[in-house]
Amino acid sequence: MYKKVSEKFQFLKPYKINNLKRYGAKHDGGYIVPEKELIESRGLLSFGYGYDVSFEIDYIKKTNNPVVIFDHTCGYEKLIFIFFKYLKRFLTFRKKIFIKL
């Protein structure tokens, strides 16, 4: 019923990793990573954060290591728009602002 996979594709075979932990937001923006590798790392390169830096903040809290973020799709105009959108919601009592660092 099942064919044996060629030896050249054995590198695709999944393997079990222990001590996985989720870092980042519970919705989009979180990652499941091996805690040992996270602690032993010396820094983080993040590509494409999309205005959600919850994983990067959790990484800094856990390791106190530097983080470098690159994302060519995010610009100042969008950040200013998001800031004023949430400021308007806050001033009209439609949104509470919580900042977790």
C-alpha positions in Angstrom: 0.0 0.0 0.0 2.7 2.5 0.9 5.9 2.9 -1.2 9.2 3.1 0.5 10.6 6.6 0.3 13.9 7.1 -1.6 17.0 7.6 0.6 17.6 11.0 -0.9 14.4 12.3 0.8 15.1 11.0 4.3 16.1 14.5 5.4 12.4 15.4 5.2 11.5 12.8 7.8 10.1 14.5 10.9 11.7 13.8 14.2 10.6 14.3 17.8 11.7 17.4 19.7 11.1 17.7 23.5 10.5 20.8 25.6 8.7 22.9 23.0 7.2 26.1 24.2 5.1 28.8 22.6 6.3 32.4 22.5 4.5 35.3 21.2 0.8 36.2 20.9 -1.9 33.5 21.1 -3.2 34.5 17.8 -1.0 35.2 14.8 2.5 36.2 15.7 3.5 33.3 18.0 5.9 30.5 17.4 6.5 27.1 19.0 10.3 26.6 19.5 12.5 24.3 21.5 13.3 26.1 24.8 16.8 24.8 24.9 17.8 26.3 21.5 16.1 29.6 22.4 18.1 29.9 25.7 21.4 28.9 23.9 20.9 31.4 21.1 22.9 34.6 21.0 20.5 36.8 19.0 17.5 36.8 16.7 17.0 37.9 13.1 13.4 38.5 12.4 12.1 38.8 8.8 8.6 40.1 8.2 7.2 41.0 11.6 4.0 42.6 10.2 3.5 45.0 13.1 3.2 42.2 15.7 6.4 42.0 17.8 5.0 39.8 20.5 7.4 36.9 19.7 10.4 39.3 19.7 9.4 40.8 23.0 9.0 37.4 24.6 12.4 36.4 23.2 14.0 39.5 24.7 12.3 38.8 28.1 13.5 35.2 28.1 17.1 35.6 26.8 18.0 39.3 27.1 19.7 39.0 23.7 19.6 41.5 20.8 16.9 41.3 18.1 17.3 42.7 14.6 14.0 43.1 12.6 13.7 43.5 8.8 10.5 44.1 7.0 10.3 46.0 3.8 6.5 46.0 3.8 6.2 48.1 7.0 6.6 51.8 6.8 6.2 54.9 8.9 2.9 55.9 7.2 1.2 52.6 8.4 2.6 53.0 11.9 1.3 56.6 12.1 -2.1 55.4 10.8 -2.3 52.6 13.4 -1.2 55.0 16.2 -3.9 57.5 15.4 -6.5 54.8 14.9 -5.9 53.4 18.4 -5.6 56.9 19.9 -9.0 57.8 18.5 -10.5 54.6 19.9 -8.9 55.3 23.3 -10.2 58.9 23.4 -13.7 57.9 22.5 -13.6 55.2 25.3 -14.0 52.3 22.7 -10.6 50.7 23.4 -8.4 50.2 26.5 -4.7 50.5 25.8 -2.4 47.9 27.4 1.2 47.8 26.7 3.1 44.7 27.8 6.9 45.0 27.7 
